[in-house]
Amino acid sequence: MTSLPGGSDHGSAKESEALVCARCGTRAQAPQPSWMCSVENGVRQYFCDTCSRENLRAIEGRLDSAWW
C-alpha cells in the first residue's frame, strides 16, 4: 500500500466527517452508493438519493442545484 508524499496513513479528518445533503440536510455517517456528488463553482456538494430522484431532470439538464 502506498500513500502520497508527505501524507499520513491515518486518513484525513475530512474522511471521518458525516456527509450532509446540500438540499435537505439529511446526514450519513459514511459514503452512500446511492448519493450523488456534484462540483458546483469549485465546491463539492452531496445530495441524498431522495433529492437526486426528485430532481433527476434538472440534474440530467446539467442545471446547478440553485435552479432546482
C-alpha positions as CSV (number, residue, x, y, z in Angstrom):
1,M,0.0,0.0,0.0
2,T,1.4,3.4,-0.9
3,S,0.5,6.9,0.1
4,L,1.1,10.4,-1.2
5,P,4.4,12.1,-0.3
6,G,4.0,14.0,3.0
7,G,0.7,12.2,3.8
8,S,-0.1,10.0,6.7
9,D,-1.5,6.5,6.9
10,H,-4.2,7.6,9.4
11,G,-6.6,9.2,6.9
12,S,-7.7,12.7,6.8
13,A,-10.2,14.5,9.1
14,K,-12.4,15.1,6.0
15,E,-12.8,11.3,5.5
16,S,-14.3,10.9,9.0
17,E,-16.8,13.7,8.7
18,A,-20.5,12.9,8.2
19,L,-21.9,13.7,4.7
20,V,-24.8,16.2,4.6
21,C,-27.2,16.6,1.8
22,A,-26.8,20.1,0.4
23,R,-30.5,20.3,-0.4
24,C,-32.5,18.8,2.6
25,G,-29.8,18.4,5.3
26,T,-30.1,14.6,5.6
27,R,-26.9,13.2,7.3
28,A,-25.0,10.0,6.6
29,Q,-22.0,8.7,8.6
30,A,-20.3,7.0,5.6
31,P,-20.3,7.5,1.9
32,Q,-23.6,6.1,0.4
33,P,-23.6,4.5,-3.0
34,S,-27.0,6.0,-3.9
35,W,-26.0,9.6,-3.1
36,M,-24.9,11.9,-5.8
37,C,-21.8,14.2,-5.7
38,S,-21.7,17.4,-7.7
39,V,-19.0,20.0,-8.1
40,E,-20.5,23.5,-8.5
41,N,-18.4,26.6,-8.7
42,G,-15.4,24.5,-7.4
43,V,-17.3,23.3,-4.3
44,R,-18.1,19.6,-3.8
45,Q,-21.7,19.0,-2.8
46,Y,-23.5,15.8,-1.9
47,F,-27.2,15.0,-2.5
48,C,-29.2,12.2,-0.9
49,D,-31.0,9.6,-3.0
50,T,-34.4,11.2,-2.4
51,C,-33.3,14.7,-3.6
52,S,-31.4,13.2,-6.5
53,R,-34.5,11.3,-7.7
54,E,-36.8,14.3,-7.2
55,N,-34.6,16.5,-9.3
56,L,-33.4,14.0,-11.9
57,R,-34.5,16.1,-15.0
58,A,-32.6,19.1,-13.7
59,I,-29.5,17.0,-13.0
60,E,-29.6,15.5,-16.5
61,G,-30.0,19.0,-17.9
62,R,-26.8,20.0,-16.0
63,L,-28.5,22.7,-14.1
64,D,-26.8,23.9,-10.9
65,S,-28.7,22.9,-7.7
66,A,-29.7,26.6,-7.3
67,W,-32.1,26.1,-10.2
68,W,-33.8,23.1,-8.7
